[in-house]
């Protein structure tokens, strides 16, 4: 029988990381029960796996876009469930794939159910982080340390500054995928020397990054977009509020105040930090900690100076909050910012809320991360969310982000073209 079983990935076994594939099996016995598995190894050599039980139709066929999983890592009809439900073979691990040149490789296989679980068929899905023709250029400009991703073709393209939070490596997944979708993207670390402990952050560094991005030949937008998540989201607010040339800001699960480090511009302190109290970490059964209530209250009088004056921003905002963010209360911060803008008679924003989603909203189809090491707490923390809802939020948000940047930045590019 195994010789006749075929496992296929359509339209192709090679695709971009953010593209869905149709998984089908043919050649099984009528109504045969099988398990379909997925396995992938990240750059730290951690193995991530998932498995789901399916029943073939009367023709001996299974289509994950049509047929429900009966048990396993998820149940119900979930065409990409095998990807987002993969879990690590070690606790508190986030799937790491930071280098744009190295694709994610996923092994899909079909196994007989029951004794022995003999493998009937297998195939490999190569999920690329960078599209054909996109170039990656290491950047060493003034103080900036990062990478520039430029799409194939003459342009003009909208420009996006992608802010990565912490870690020794810049994660290139989001910027390289955005470039594959038609954006010129510069990704930078939050500090020009990530090997050192940070004591303060300087806005001048990001001013250089915006200036560098606007100078690029293929950039058509007059201003740039800023993409951010978590700590980098409050930096994005400051960049939009204090610096010129920013037309569009995507704030994902951030804070309304400057957090963790004092923020300087031209050697003058703009904001003290809203502080994080590690003593408020609450242990949970899994060995991780809940850090949702570790950050000081943004509404307290003593913390007024930490709040970012977003009403000064000239561009548009897309605020995105996960309702089950366990890192901090993103939704409350978003509501606070909306109130602030409305008090100043500003309507330059739109909001997205995702029930059941957790803190780490990233490009879609990566394994959902329940808990991992927090870069400030230096302990494993819960990120929140429920895997299925979180995965659906990532799919929806990824399209919304691209639409937001295109609609906000491209009208300027078209105006520039018309003048030529």
TIMI-458225 format. One line per field, with one value per residue (C-alpha): residue in one letter; x, y, z. Coordinates in pm, 1 decimal, decimal comma. Example, Ala and Ser with C-alpha at 12.3 -4.5 7.8 and 13.67 -1.06 7.14 Angstrom:
// residues 2
res	[A S]
c1	[1230,0 1367,0]
c2	[-450,0 -106,0]
c3	[780,0 714,0]
// end
This chain:
// residues 420
res	[X X X X X X X X X X X X X X X X X X X X X X X X X X X X X X X X X X X X X X X X X X X X X X X X X X X X X X X X X X X X X X X X X X X X X X X X X X X X X X X X X X X X X X X X X X X X X X X X X X X X X X X X X X X X X X X X X X X X X X X X X X X X X X X X X X X X X X X X X X X X X X X X X X X X X X X X X X X X X X X X X X X X X X X X X X X X X X X X X X X X X X X X X X X X X X X X X X X X X X X X X X X X X X X X X X X X X X X X X X X X X X X X X X X X X X X X X X X X X X X X X X X X X X X X X X X X X X X X X X X X X X X X X X X X X X X X X X X X X X X X X X X X X X X X X X X X X X X X X X X X X X X X X X X X X X X X X X X X X X X X X X X X X X X X X X X X X X X X X X X X X X X X X X X X X X X X X X X X X X X X X X X X X X X X X X X X X X X X X X X X X X X X X X X X X X X X X X X X X X X X X X X X X X X X X X X X X X X X X X X X]
c1	[0,0 270,9 403,7 73,9 35,3 125,3 165,2 155,7 201,8 25,4 85,9 451,2 670,6 883,5 716,0 762,5 735,2 413,8 236,0 -12,7 21,3 -251,8 -163,0 -323,5 -285,8 -399,1 -374,7 -503,9 -770,5 -1127,5 -1193,5 -840,7 -722,5 -372,1 -164,0 -3,9 301,9 523,6 877,4 1117,9 1451,5 1534,0 1874,7 1942,8 1891,6 1562,4 1313,9 950,5 681,1 307,1 73,7 -294,0 -521,2 -725,8 -976,0 -959,2 -1276,4 -1429,4 -1171,1 -883,2 -801,0 -739,8 -729,5 -633,4 -826,4 -1148,0 -1112,4 -1108,8 -834,3 -999,2 -729,4 -369,5 -205,4 -536,4 -887,0 -1116,2 -1047,8 -717,9 -538,2 -211,7 -262,8 40,3 263,0 130,2 70,4 430,2 578,6 939,3 1092,5 1219,6 1029,1 1003,5 1144,0 1053,1 1112,1 1419,7 1484,7 1653,3 1875,0 1693,8 1921,4 1829,7 1479,6 1262,4 1256,5 946,3 922,3 563,9 488,0 190,0 183,2 -45,8 -244,6 -188,0 81,7 414,4 291,7 463,9 547,6 351,2 476,3 678,0 769,3 966,5 835,9 1103,4 968,2 1182,1 1230,9 1337,1 1173,6 1342,3 1531,7 1519,9 1868,2 2005,7 2269,7 2449,2 2430,8 2711,8 2605,0 2709,5 2598,1 2345,9 2397,2 2143,8 2038,4 1859,7 1623,1 1539,1 1280,1 1349,6 1244,3 1280,3 1021,6 934,5 861,8 728,2 995,6 966,0 1195,4 1162,4 1258,9 1387,5 1375,8 1664,0 1909,2 2249,8 2102,8 1871,3 1569,2 1539,9 1220,1 975,4 1182,3 1286,3 925,6 801,0 1062,4 939,6 597,3 726,5 873,8 1225,5 1295,0 1574,1 1592,7 1796,3 1864,2 1749,4 2108,7 2421,2 2608,6 2384,6 2673,4 2673,4 2414,7 2198,6 2156,2 1986,6 1845,6 1910,0 1654,3 1934,4 2023,0 1676,0 1689,1 1997,5 1806,0 1508,2 1745,3 1936,3 1614,8 1473,6 1794,1 1762,5 1723,5 1415,6 1222,4 919,4 744,5 816,4 811,7 872,9 668,4 780,1 708,9 732,6 637,1 667,6 939,4 1016,4 653,5 702,7 1017,9 810,9 571,4 865,0 1009,2 668,4 619,1 962,6 1120,9 1020,3 964,1 747,6 414,2 288,5 349,5 245,1 236,1 186,5 135,8 342,7 308,3 183,0 486,8 863,0 965,9 1277,1 1543,0 1564,3 1519,0 1749,6 1758,0 2045,9 2191,5 1877,1 1650,1 1302,4 1151,6 1249,8 1161,4 843,4 994,9 958,5 959,6 1093,5 969,9 614,9 682,5 435,5 545,7 305,9 288,5 492,2 799,4 742,0 636,2 348,9 483,5 161,6 150,0 523,0 523,4 445,1 106,0 107,4 -180,4 2,1 96,9 462,6 481,4 335,8 676,1 707,7 401,4 481,3 313,0 171,4 -55,9 257,7 286,4 215,8 160,4 -97,9 -103,0 -219,7 -262,2 -278,7 -361,0 -390,0 -659,3 -476,9 -131,5 30,6 344,2 146,7 -197,4 -160,4 -531,8 -542,7 -240,8 -408,8 -727,7 -520,6 -356,4 -688,9 -829,6 -522,3 -548,8 -923,3 -868,3 -642,4 -910,3 -693,5 -836,9 -509,6 -534,7 -705,7 -726,0 -724,5 -803,9 -751,3 -932,6 -743,4 -412,3 -92,1 197,6 420,4 229,7 463,4 439,8 200,4 250,1 534,4 495,3 293,9 509,6 348,4 649,6 1014,8 1294,6 1205,7 1500,4 1454,5 1328,7 1587,9 1342,0 1082,8 751,5 404,1 316,9 -54,9 -300,0 -450,6 -267,4 -553,8 -676,9 -321,9 -242,0 -558,0 -468,2 -122,4 -272,6 -521,5 -272,1 -1,7 -234,2 -361,0 -6,5 83,4 -243,6 -190,1 165,3 70,3 -231,1 -49,2 289,9 214,3 -8,1 305,4 503,7 237,0 234,9 613,2 582,0 311,2 541,5 812,9]
c2	[0,0 251,5 254,5 408,4 669,2 1022,6 1327,3 1650,2 2020,6 2254,9 2476,0 2397,2 2236,6 2555,0 2878,4 3192,1 3152,1 3359,0 3156,8 2877,6 2537,8 2286,3 1950,1 1646,7 1268,7 1017,4 639,2 539,5 276,4 402,2 554,1 470,0 640,9 790,9 1042,0 1328,1 1477,0 1782,8 1828,2 2122,2 2209,5 2571,9 2743,6 2646,9 2281,6 2257,2 2015,3 2126,7 1867,3 1832,4 1542,6 1511,0 1212,9 1215,7 980,1 934,4 975,3 688,8 742,7 714,2 1087,5 1355,9 1732,8 1941,5 2235,4 2029,6 1750,4 1786,4 1658,3 1410,6 1431,1 1530,1 1873,1 2036,5 1931,7 2055,8 2190,9 2379,6 2385,2 2508,7 2354,6 2127,3 2435,7 2663,2 2378,9 2252,6 2246,1 2217,5 1905,8 2130,2 2372,4 2750,7 2760,8 3003,9 2886,6 3080,8 3146,4 3485,3 3469,9 3553,8 3332,5 3012,6 2877,1 2688,0 2322,2 2123,2 1745,2 1630,0 1257,6 1017,7 722,1 426,0 468,1 218,4 -42,1 40,2 363,8 268,0 567,9 559,5 877,6 1191,7 1520,0 1834,5 2192,4 2460,3 2786,6 3078,5 3394,2 3599,3 3615,5 3575,9 3889,4 4057,0 4180,4 4199,1 4463,5 4484,1 4843,8 5031,5 5395,5 5647,7 5470,1 5236,9 4863,0 4663,1 4521,4 4670,9 4458,9 4582,0 4423,9 4334,7 4594,8 4968,2 5078,1 5323,6 5124,6 5235,3 5238,9 5076,5 5094,7 4765,8 4782,2 4466,1 4446,2 4265,6 3984,0 3931,6 3867,0 4088,4 3880,4 3918,5 3719,2 4011,9 4264,0 4011,1 3896,3 4257,7 4326,0 4016,9 4187,6 4506,6 4727,5 4864,6 4766,7 4866,5 4661,6 4790,1 4679,4 4918,1 5003,6 5009,9 4774,2 4485,2 4304,2 4557,6 4606,2 4902,2 5186,9 5442,2 5479,8 5771,5 5886,6 6035,9 5679,1 5627,1 5969,9 5847,0 5531,4 5730,2 5960,6 5663,0 5490,8 5801,8 5838,7 5496,8 5505,3 5282,5 5454,3 5633,2 5738,4 6086,1 5955,2 5612,8 5360,7 5218,2 4857,2 4759,0 4507,6 4503,7 4740,9 4864,4 4982,1 5264,3 5361,7 5371,9 5614,8 5839,7 5822,6 5923,4 6199,5 6365,1 6296,4 6421,9 6199,6 5935,1 5882,7 5553,8 5365,3 5010,1 4961,1 4597,7 4501,1 4786,3 5045,5 5406,7 5518,3 5502,1 5178,1 5018,2 5278,0 5659,9 5809,5 6087,7 6316,1 6559,3 6468,6 6582,1 6339,4 6329,6 6066,7 5874,7 5504,2 5341,3 5074,0 4697,0 4531,7 4172,3 4109,5 4107,5 3804,2 3526,9 3163,8 2929,7 2550,2 2510,2 2669,5 2996,8 3327,6 3565,4 3919,8 4098,2 4319,4 4386,4 4724,5 5044,7 5211,3 5449,9 5647,5 5723,7 6090,5 5998,8 5835,1 6125,0 6213,8 5865,8 5912,2 5980,0 6288,2 6102,2 6396,0 6560,8 6292,5 6402,4 6053,1 5777,7 5498,5 5138,3 5020,6 4642,8 4480,2 4113,2 4075,9 3789,0 3951,5 3828,4 4041,9 4352,4 4503,8 4613,6 4674,0 4915,5 5102,3 5121,3 5261,7 5516,8 5633,7 5653,2 5869,6 6092,7 6144,5 6213,0 6469,0 6648,3 6611,9 6372,3 6091,6 5978,4 5618,8 5284,6 5000,1 4621,7 4391,4 4016,8 3809,2 3490,3 3615,6 3649,5 3893,7 3772,8 3854,4 3773,9 3682,6 3387,3 3009,8 2987,4 2766,1 2934,9 3017,3 2973,7 3076,1 3166,8 3370,1 3737,5 3959,0 4193,3 3947,9 3689,1 3419,6 3222,1 3408,4 3335,4 3527,0 3448,2 3351,6 3026,3 2866,4 2855,6 3212,0 3344,7 3180,6 3326,0 3672,6 3651,5 3568,9 3857,6 4111,0 4039,0 4144,3 4447,1 4574,0 4559,6 4729,7 5002,0 5078,5 5071,5 5299,2 5546,0 5557,0 5489,3 5789,3 5998,7 5780,8 5819,6 6195,6 6199,3 5989,8 6219,6 6518,9 6341,8]
c3	[0,0 99,1 -258,1 -377,7 -100,6 -208,1 14,9 -183,7 -107,9 -349,5 -538,8 -460,4 -194,1 -205,0 -91,4 115,6 494,0 500,7 228,8 298,1 131,2 53,3 208,9 40,9 70,8 -193,5 -235,3 110,3 175,0 188,3 534,5 654,7 974,1 956,2 1145,5 953,3 1117,4 1074,7 1202,9 1183,5 1346,0 1429,8 1425,4 1788,3 1691,0 1881,5 1720,8 1683,5 1603,3 1553,2 1472,0 1381,3 1310,0 987,9 825,5 447,5 239,0 39,9 -236,6 10,8 -1,7 262,2 207,9 512,4 368,7 377,1 632,7 1011,3 1238,8 1478,2 1748,6 1808,6 1821,8 1716,4 1613,1 1336,4 988,6 1005,6 666,9 826,4 1170,2 1142,5 1115,1 1389,2 1636,7 1630,4 1980,8 2095,4 2244,6 2528,5 2754,6 2711,0 2357,2 2080,5 1723,5 1610,0 1243,8 1226,4 916,2 594,4 384,3 570,5 496,9 741,2 637,2 739,9 696,6 648,2 680,9 681,7 923,6 981,2 1299,1 1576,7 1630,8 1469,5 1306,7 980,7 759,3 431,5 262,1 328,0 163,1 246,4 255,1 206,9 351,2 231,8 436,8 137,0 -206,4 -543,4 -643,6 -300,1 -207,0 146,0 214,6 552,8 678,6 854,6 821,8 1088,6 1407,6 1241,9 1250,2 1056,9 720,6 420,1 209,3 -140,2 -374,4 -735,7 -994,1 -1045,4 -786,8 -649,4 -333,2 5,0 279,0 622,2 926,5 1113,1 1480,4 1638,1 2015,2 2182,0 2128,6 1975,0 1628,6 1434,2 1341,7 966,6 914,1 924,6 721,4 455,9 412,4 393,9 124,4 -59,8 -61,6 -223,8 50,2 95,8 456,7 692,2 1010,5 1303,3 1658,2 1931,3 2009,2 1794,2 2024,3 2125,3 2294,9 2579,2 2850,3 2755,7 3003,0 2780,4 2429,0 2193,3 1938,0 1723,7 1623,2 1473,0 1309,7 1120,1 1023,5 887,0 697,7 549,5 440,5 272,3 68,1 -96,9 -476,6 -501,0 -222,1 -360,2 -41,5 90,0 446,9 596,1 787,0 1123,4 1223,8 1590,2 1858,2 2239,1 2377,1 2025,9 1997,2 2249,2 2060,0 1741,3 1916,2 2011,1 1657,5 1513,8 1773,7 1772,2 1432,7 1088,1 787,0 955,2 777,0 921,2 1246,2 1329,8 1707,6 1813,2 2178,0 2315,9 2588,5 2583,7 2786,0 2741,6 2911,6 3061,9 2966,5 2969,0 2621,8 2499,7 2196,7 2121,1 2463,7 2645,8 2827,7 2673,1 2902,2 3211,9 3196,3 3319,9 3540,4 3551,8 3897,1 3876,7 4233,1 4094,5 3870,9 3958,2 3906,0 3724,4 3710,8 3390,9 3552,5 3365,3 3523,4 3462,4 3421,5 3319,4 3629,1 3670,3 3496,0 3690,2 3642,4 3344,0 3500,7 3826,7 3871,1 3934,7 3589,7 3387,9 3243,1 3088,6 2862,7 2496,7 2339,6 2038,8 1957,5 1810,6 1541,7 1184,8 1043,6 1090,1 1350,7 1333,0 1693,0 1740,4 2075,3 2168,8 2432,5 2603,4 2603,2 2925,6 2887,0 2983,7 2925,9 2563,0 2520,7 2815,7 2673,9 2333,1 2487,8 2676,8 2351,6 2168,8 2454,0 2438,8 2061,9 2081,5 2358,3 2110,7 1838,5 1639,3 1427,0 1266,0 1389,1 1344,5 1594,9 1575,2 1867,7 1868,9 2133,6 2218,7 2078,2 2283,3 2291,9 2006,2 1686,8 1398,9 1028,7 996,9 995,8 1246,2 1557,5 1833,8 2136,8 2478,6 2689,4 2643,7 2802,5 2854,7 2760,6 3058,7 3322,0 3204,3 3305,1 3104,8 3092,0 2956,8 2640,0 2648,8 2380,3 2259,5 1965,9 1710,8 1779,0 1785,1 1450,0 1292,2 1427,0 1265,6 924,8 944,8 1081,7 823,6 540,8 736,4 802,8 432,9 332,1 594,3 480,4 111,0 150,6 379,2 205,8 -160,3 -226,9 -173,3 -412,9 -679,9 -632,6 -679,6 -996,3 -1132,2 -1086,9 -1289,1]
// end
